[in-house]
Amino acid sequence: MPLLKSLFLGLIQGITEFLPVSSSAHLVISEHIIGVQPSFFLNVSMHAGTMIATIIVYRKTIYEIIHGLFRGQENEIKYFTRILAATVISAIAAFFIVSITGENILHRKKIIGISLLVTAVILFLSDRIKNTQPKTLCQISLLNILLIGLAQGIAVFPGISRSGITIASCLFLKMERSAATKFSFILSIPIIMIALIYETIVSCDNIGNSYDFPGLLSGFFAALISGLIAIKLMIMLVKSRRLTVFAVYCILLGTALFLV
């Protein structure tokens, strides 16, 4: 794949993984625009870039969770178990949806268009939530954590924003805005790992031996750098209740998919 196209796809992946506009939808659309589909290795490198961006931004929290687990600290154990519970439900839900519908159906333009409109409604409502007594993650019940995990699993539909639906779910369950954003992004780390393992198993017969290192590196660093910027921007936007602008964008893009 030409270097510029790898760079372009990496930028799209990094920006849309964290901004609430659905990275999967934008990658499908981008592939149609530039006329190429990213190789297995490019997909892995781009997702690795966004995953590392998350680890960099939340490295202190991740260290505290790991350190607290070994020291038996209650809050860190609760945080970890909630990540684990939400991830398990997410993986089960995503696998079930893909098994029932099939990836070809999920990638149809009208399905993506409808999903983007759903994302728009979710974002619009999330900006209007006012929690007078916001909760931390550890104060959220395990049942509610499973609901957040289920919401993340639904984001297997291209057009349903993973970050948007998980942050909104946290806010609907009365979590504090900064805590909701942090949990959503940290929750992306294990689910990206699981997705990459699943794709490796599914695609193992068609991986091939062409690595195109310049393209892989450009996709990786484009996703990493744009991901870092997008995370910082999203943290600010969630705090200031400015996600409605993305709701408008999703409405316009979703409607366009019905017309083309």
Secondary structure by P-SEA (a helix, b strand, c coil): ccaaaaaaaaaaaaaaccccccaaaaaaaaaaaacccccaaaaaaaaaaaaaaaaaaaaaaaaaaaaaaaaccaaaaaaaaaaaaaaaaaaaaaaaaaaaccccccccaaaaaaaaaaaaaaaaaaaacccccccccccccaaaaaaaaaaaaacccccccaaaaaaaaaaaacccaaaaaaaaaaaaaaaaaaaaaaaaaaaccccccccaaaaaaaaaaaaaaaaaaaaaaaaaaaaaccaaaaaaaaaaaaaaaacc
